[in-house]
Amino acid sequence: MTDSNPSFLGRISLAVSTFFSILGDGEFAAGVLRLRNSGAAAASAAPAPTPAPAAAPAPAPQPAPTLKEASPDAALQLLGLLQRDARFIDFVEEDIKAYSDADIGAAARLVHDGCRTTLREHFTIRPVRDEAEGSRVTLAEGFDATSIRLTGNVVGKAPFNGSISHRGWRVDEVRLPKLTDSHNAKVIAPAEVEL
């Protein structure tokens, strides 16, 4: 694994830790937002290349993608559901250094079962590709680059021939509960006081 191309599990770890860092640290979230916005600004501020003399006209430049501001309420709601059903935040926030691998494995099994139940209850998740991992595929010109990421020795133009190293995931349906206006989504799990 390299810093420029982390493994799939490395990307999951990075995504989860970044997700929680953004939720828990306003300065970090602002830095991520600045980085995201500066990337879009740099892309739109880059000078247009001068076309070389050729018989065919140069293709029209693609407009810079429009960035949407994401509402944190749905993410916070999902965190609350994962905490309620799987004790996900309790597990992640626990200092596990003192526990044995067997204890961690037993806890992870409970968290896994609860997370899986929650995801299946509130989302319809399907693979991006139906072929089995390891299957050989040909990607024709114009393939959906938002659904398929090329890895390895990527040179030339489509069609590309390769094998599926991960089928990918997409969400076909979201069924999150509706929230009232008075609901504070930032309270993922209320404190409990036993009387």
JOWOZI-V167775 format. One record per residue. N is the residue number from 1. RES is the residue in three letters. PHI is phi in whole degrees, 0 to 359 (999 if undefined). Layout:
n->N res->RES phi->PHI
n->N res->RES phi->PHI
This chain:
n->1 res->MET phi->999
n->2 res->THR phi->243
n->3 res->ASP phi->297
n->4 res->SER phi->277
n->5 res->ASN phi->215
n->6 res->PRO phi->292
n->7 res->SER phi->294
n->8 res->PHE phi->300
n->9 res->LEU phi->295
n->10 res->GLY phi->296
n->11 res->ARG phi->291
n->12 res->ILE phi->297
n->13 res->SER phi->301
n->14 res->LEU phi->297
n->15 res->ALA phi->295
n->16 res->VAL phi->294
n->17 res->SER phi->294
n->18 res->THR phi->293
n->19 res->PHE phi->304
n->20 res->PHE phi->288
n->21 res->SER phi->295
n->22 res->ILE phi->295
n->23 res->LEU phi->292
n->24 res->GLY phi->265
n->25 res->ASP phi->227
n->26 res->GLY phi->299
n->27 res->GLU phi->294
n->28 res->PHE phi->297
n->29 res->ALA phi->300
n->30 res->ALA phi->296
n->31 res->GLY phi->295
n->32 res->VAL phi->296
n->33 res->LEU phi->297
n->34 res->ARG phi->298
n->35 res->LEU phi->297
n->36 res->ARG phi->296
n->37 res->ASN phi->290
n->38 res->SER phi->291
n->39 res->GLY phi->295
n->40 res->ALA phi->291
n->41 res->ALA phi->293
n->42 res->ALA phi->294
n->43 res->ALA phi->295
n->44 res->SER phi->279
n->45 res->ALA phi->271
n->46 res->ALA phi->297
n->47 res->PRO phi->294
n->48 res->ALA phi->288
n->49 res->PRO phi->292
n->50 res->THR phi->279
n->51 res->PRO phi->290
n->52 res->ALA phi->280
n->53 res->PRO phi->298
n->54 res->ALA phi->207
n->55 res->ALA phi->288
n->56 res->ALA phi->269
n->57 res->PRO phi->291
n->58 res->ALA phi->291
n->59 res->PRO phi->295
n->60 res->ALA phi->295
n->61 res->PRO phi->294
n->62 res->GLN phi->283
n->63 res->PRO phi->293
n->64 res->ALA phi->297
n->65 res->PRO phi->296
n->66 res->THR phi->275
n->67 res->LEU phi->269
n->68 res->LYS phi->258
n->69 res->GLU phi->280
n->70 res->ALA phi->273
n->71 res->SER phi->280
n->72 res->PRO phi->284
n->73 res->ASP phi->301
n->74 res->ALA phi->293
n->75 res->ALA phi->295
n->76 res->LEU phi->294
n->77 res->GLN phi->297
n->78 res->LEU phi->297
n->79 res->LEU phi->301
n->80 res->GLY phi->298
n->81 res->LEU phi->294
n->82 res->LEU phi->294
n->83 res->GLN phi->291
n->84 res->ARG phi->298
n->85 res->ASP phi->268
n->86 res->ALA phi->229
n->87 res->ARG phi->53
n->88 res->PHE phi->300
n->89 res->ILE phi->292
n->90 res->ASP phi->304
n->91 res->PHE phi->295
n->92 res->VAL phi->292
n->93 res->GLU phi->278
n->94 res->GLU phi->289
n->95 res->ASP phi->279
n->96 res->ILE phi->263
n->97 res->LYS phi->300
n->98 res->ALA phi->278
n->99 res->TYR phi->269
n->100 res->SER phi->283
n->101 res->ASP phi->299
n->102 res->ALA phi->294
n->103 res->ASP phi->296
n->104 res->ILE phi->295
n->105 res->GLY phi->298
n->106 res->ALA phi->295
n->107 res->ALA phi->294
n->108 res->ALA phi->298
n->109 res->ARG phi->296
n->110 res->LEU phi->294
n->111 res->VAL phi->296
n->112 res->HIS phi->301
n->113 res->ASP phi->300
n->114 res->GLY phi->293
n->115 res->CYS phi->297
n->116 res->ARG phi->298
n->117 res->THR phi->299
n->118 res->THR phi->298
n->119 res->LEU phi->299
n->120 res->ARG phi->291
n->121 res->GLU phi->286
n->122 res->HIS phi->251
n->123 res->PHE phi->220
n->124 res->THR phi->256
n->125 res->ILE phi->249
n->126 res->ARG phi->230
n->127 res->PRO phi->293
n->128 res->VAL phi->291
n->129 res->ARG phi->247
n->130 res->ASP phi->273
n->131 res->GLU phi->292
n->132 res->ALA phi->289
n->133 res->GLU phi->299
n->134 res->GLY phi->97
n->135 res->SER phi->293
n->136 res->ARG phi->275
n->137 res->VAL phi->223
n->138 res->THR phi->242
n->139 res->LEU phi->257
n->140 res->ALA phi->285
n->141 res->GLU phi->301
n->142 res->GLY phi->86
n->143 res->PHE phi->299
n->144 res->ASP phi->284
n->145 res->ALA phi->287
n->146 res->THR phi->279
n->147 res->SER phi->258
n->148 res->ILE phi->228
n->149 res->ARG phi->249
n->150 res->LEU phi->278
n->151 res->THR phi->231
n->152 res->GLY phi->86
n->153 res->ASN phi->271
n->154 res->VAL phi->266
n->155 res->VAL phi->220
n->156 res->GLY phi->83
n->157 res->LYS phi->242
n->158 res->ALA phi->297
n->159 res->PRO phi->283
n->160 res->PHE phi->250
n->161 res->ASN phi->247
n->162 res->GLY phi->195
n->163 res->SER phi->240
n->164 res->ILE phi->283
n->165 res->SER phi->265
n->166 res->HIS phi->208
n->167 res->ARG phi->285
n->168 res->GLY phi->79
n->169 res->TRP phi->224
n->170 res->ARG phi->221
n->171 res->VAL phi->259
n->172 res->ASP phi->270
n->173 res->GLU phi->209
n->174 res->VAL phi->242
n->175 res->ARG phi->232
n->176 res->LEU phi->283
n->177 res->PRO phi->296
n->178 res->LYS phi->285
n->179 res->LEU phi->251
n->180 res->THR phi->281
n->181 res->ASP phi->298
n->182 res->SER phi->277
n->183 res->HIS phi->291
n->184 res->ASN phi->264
n->185 res->ALA phi->294
n->186 res->LYS phi->287
n->187 res->VAL phi->272
n->188 res->ILE phi->287
n->189 res->ALA phi->215
n->190 res->PRO phi->293
n->191 res->ALA phi->294
n->192 res->GLU phi->249
n->193 res->VAL phi->238
n->194 res->GLU phi->273
n->195 res->LEU phi->254
